[in-house]
Amino acid sequence: MQTLLLPTYCASIATFADIYQSQSICMNENAKWNKNLHLNRCTVLSSQGNLFLSVPLAGGRNQKTLLKDMKIFYGDNWILHHQKTLQTCYAKAPWFDYLIDDFKEILNQKHSYLLDLNLALLSHFMNCLEQPFRIDATKNIKIKEDKTIATDLLYHQVFENKKGNNADISILDLLFNEGKNARQLLTSS
């Protein structure tokens, strides 16, 4: 089976549930940038509820260019903001200390292009899940955003006692809270 995907910044658990079942991922790097797909944004769970982390783009979100040409803006210190936010939200998660340094290392490489950052993170997360995969490029397939939510995926979350269980968030939440058990949870979804 092959999954069609536009790589998203720290993609959702639902996206990983889909690609986890695949042997390969088909990606259209020549797709036109669409700000409505939120490819530069992820959702994490804070004590206040869902929190959005966005990667700023050089030239803003309203560009008419290809996905592969979207450059990241490093004028403000968004990397430090993301790292501090994750520290605040997940420091008490059982696997946070084991996984955060590799994530920081990827962010600190300061990729020029959003696609390169998203692919590096995708590869890292699949490695954490011990799931082999390959990415096949395509130029002719238009891919729509996946709205599937893995609602049957229940696991302990840091703020579940305040906010309930929320499955429509970044894979970071599942990895920080469940670590190696994330693989088993994704295969059962």
C-alpha positions as CSV (number, residue, x, y, z in Angstrom):
1,M,0.0,0.0,0.0
2,Q,1.2,3.5,-0.8
3,T,0.2,6.7,1.2
4,L,-0.1,10.1,-0.5
5,L,1.3,12.8,1.6
6,L,2.4,16.5,1.7
7,P,5.0,16.5,4.5
8,T,3.7,18.6,7.4
9,Y,5.7,20.1,10.3
10,C,5.5,17.5,13.1
11,A,2.5,15.9,11.4
12,S,-0.5,14.6,13.3
13,I,-0.9,11.2,14.9
14,A,-3.7,10.5,12.4
15,T,-1.2,11.1,9.5
16,F,1.3,8.7,11.1
17,A,-1.5,6.1,11.7
18,D,-2.0,6.2,7.9
19,I,1.6,6.1,6.8
20,Y,2.5,3.6,9.4
21,Q,0.4,1.0,7.5
22,S,2.3,1.8,4.2
23,Q,5.4,0.5,2.6
24,S,6.0,3.8,0.9
25,I,4.9,7.4,0.9
26,C,4.2,9.2,-2.4
27,M,5.0,12.9,-2.3
28,N,4.4,15.7,-4.8
29,E,7.1,18.2,-4.1
30,N,6.0,20.2,-7.1
31,A,2.6,20.9,-5.6
32,K,1.6,24.5,-5.3
33,W,1.9,26.0,-1.9
34,N,-1.5,26.2,-0.2
35,K,-1.6,28.1,3.1
36,N,-4.9,26.2,4.1
37,L,-3.0,22.9,4.4
38,H,-1.0,24.2,7.4
39,L,2.2,22.5,6.3
40,N,4.3,24.8,8.5
41,R,2.2,24.2,11.6
42,C,1.6,21.6,14.2
43,T,-0.7,21.2,17.3
44,V,0.5,20.3,20.7
45,L,-1.4,19.9,23.9
46,S,-0.8,22.5,26.7
47,S,-2.5,23.0,30.1
48,Q,-4.7,25.6,28.3
49,G,-5.7,23.2,25.5
50,N,-4.5,23.0,21.9
51,L,-1.5,25.2,21.1
52,F,-0.3,25.8,17.5
53,L,3.4,26.0,16.7
54,S,4.2,27.6,13.3
55,V,7.4,27.7,11.3
56,P,7.6,31.3,9.9
57,L,8.0,31.5,6.2
58,A,10.2,34.0,4.3
59,G,7.8,36.0,2.2
60,G,4.8,35.1,4.4
61,R,2.1,32.5,4.0
62,N,0.3,34.0,1.0
63,Q,2.9,33.1,-1.7
64,K,2.2,31.7,-5.1
65,T,5.0,29.2,-5.3
66,L,5.8,25.5,-5.2
67,L,6.0,23.6,-2.0
68,K,9.7,22.8,-2.6
69,D,10.5,26.5,-2.9
70,M,9.0,27.6,0.4
71,K,11.9,29.1,2.5
72,I,11.9,29.3,6.3
73,F,12.3,32.7,7.9
74,Y,14.9,32.7,10.7
75,G,14.6,36.5,11.6
76,D,12.9,35.7,14.9
77,N,13.9,33.0,17.2
78,W,11.0,30.6,16.6
79,I,13.3,27.6,17.2
80,L,13.8,28.7,20.8
81,H,10.1,29.4,21.2
82,H,9.2,25.9,20.0
83,Q,11.8,24.3,22.3
84,K,10.5,26.3,25.3
85,T,6.9,25.5,24.5
86,L,7.7,21.8,24.2
87,Q,9.6,21.9,27.5
88,T,6.6,23.6,29.2
89,C,4.1,21.2,27.7
90,Y,5.9,17.9,27.9
91,A,8.7,18.1,30.6
92,K,6.7,15.7,32.7
93,A,6.0,13.3,29.9
94,P,7.9,10.0,30.5
95,W,9.9,10.0,27.2
96,F,10.5,13.7,26.8
97,D,14.1,13.6,28.1
98,Y,15.0,10.7,25.9
99,L,13.6,12.3,22.7
100,I,13.9,16.1,22.9
101,D,17.6,16.4,22.1
102,D,17.3,14.7,18.7
103,F,14.4,16.9,17.9
104,K,16.3,20.0,18.9
105,E,19.3,18.9,16.8
106,I,17.1,18.7,13.7
107,L,15.6,22.2,14.3
108,N,19.1,23.6,15.0
109,Q,20.3,22.5,11.5
110,K,18.4,25.5,10.2
111,H,17.1,24.0,7.0
112,S,16.6,26.6,4.3
113,Y,13.4,25.1,2.9
114,L,10.3,24.0,4.8
115,L,10.1,20.8,2.7
116,D,13.7,19.8,3.8
117,L,12.8,20.4,7.5
118,N,9.5,18.5,7.2
119,L,11.2,15.5,5.5
120,A,14.0,15.4,8.1
121,L,11.4,15.4,10.9
122,L,9.3,12.7,9.1
123,S,12.4,10.5,8.7
124,H,13.3,11.0,12.4
125,F,9.8,10.2,13.6
126,M,9.6,7.1,11.5
127,N,13.0,6.0,12.9
128,C,11.7,6.6,16.4
129,L,8.7,4.4,15.5
130,E,11.1,1.8,14.1
131,Q,9.1,1.8,10.9
132,P,11.0,1.4,7.6
133,F,9.6,3.5,4.7
134,R,10.6,5.1,1.5
135,I,9.4,8.2,-0.3
136,D,8.5,8.1,-3.9
137,A,8.3,11.4,-5.8
138,T,5.4,12.2,-8.1
139,K,4.6,15.2,-10.2
140,N,1.1,14.5,-11.4
141,I,-1.0,13.7,-8.3
142,K,-2.8,16.4,-6.5
143,I,-3.0,15.6,-2.8
144,K,-5.7,16.9,-0.5
145,E,-5.2,17.4,3.2
146,D,-6.1,14.3,5.2
147,K,-8.8,15.1,7.8
148,T,-8.9,11.6,9.3
149,I,-8.6,11.6,13.1
150,A,-7.5,8.5,14.9
151,T,-10.1,8.9,17.6
152,D,-9.8,5.3,18.8
153,L,-6.1,5.9,19.8
154,L,-6.2,6.3,23.6
155,Y,-3.0,6.7,25.6
156,H,-1.9,8.7,28.7
157,Q,-1.4,12.4,28.0
158,V,0.2,15.0,30.3
159,F,-2.9,17.2,30.5
160,E,-5.6,14.6,30.0
161,N,-7.0,15.2,33.5
162,K,-7.6,18.9,32.5
163,K,-8.4,18.6,28.8
164,G,-9.4,15.0,28.1
165,N,-7.7,12.7,25.6
166,N,-7.0,14.5,22.3
167,A,-5.9,12.4,19.3
168,D,-5.8,15.3,16.7
169,I,-2.4,16.6,17.7
170,S,1.2,16.2,16.7
171,I,3.1,12.9,16.8
172,L,5.3,14.6,19.3
173,D,2.6,14.1,21.9
174,L,2.4,10.4,21.3
175,L,6.2,9.9,21.3
176,F,6.8,12.0,24.4
177,N,4.1,10.2,26.3
178,E,4.4,6.6,25.1
179,G,7.9,6.3,23.6
180,K,8.5,2.9,22.2
181,N,4.9,1.9,22.9
182,A,3.8,4.4,20.2
183,R,4.5,1.8,17.6
184,Q,2.1,-0.7,19.1
185,L,-0.6,2.0,19.5
186,L,-0.3,3.0,15.9
187,T,-0.6,-0.6,14.6
188,S,-3.7,-1.1,16.7
189,S,-5.4,2.1,15.4
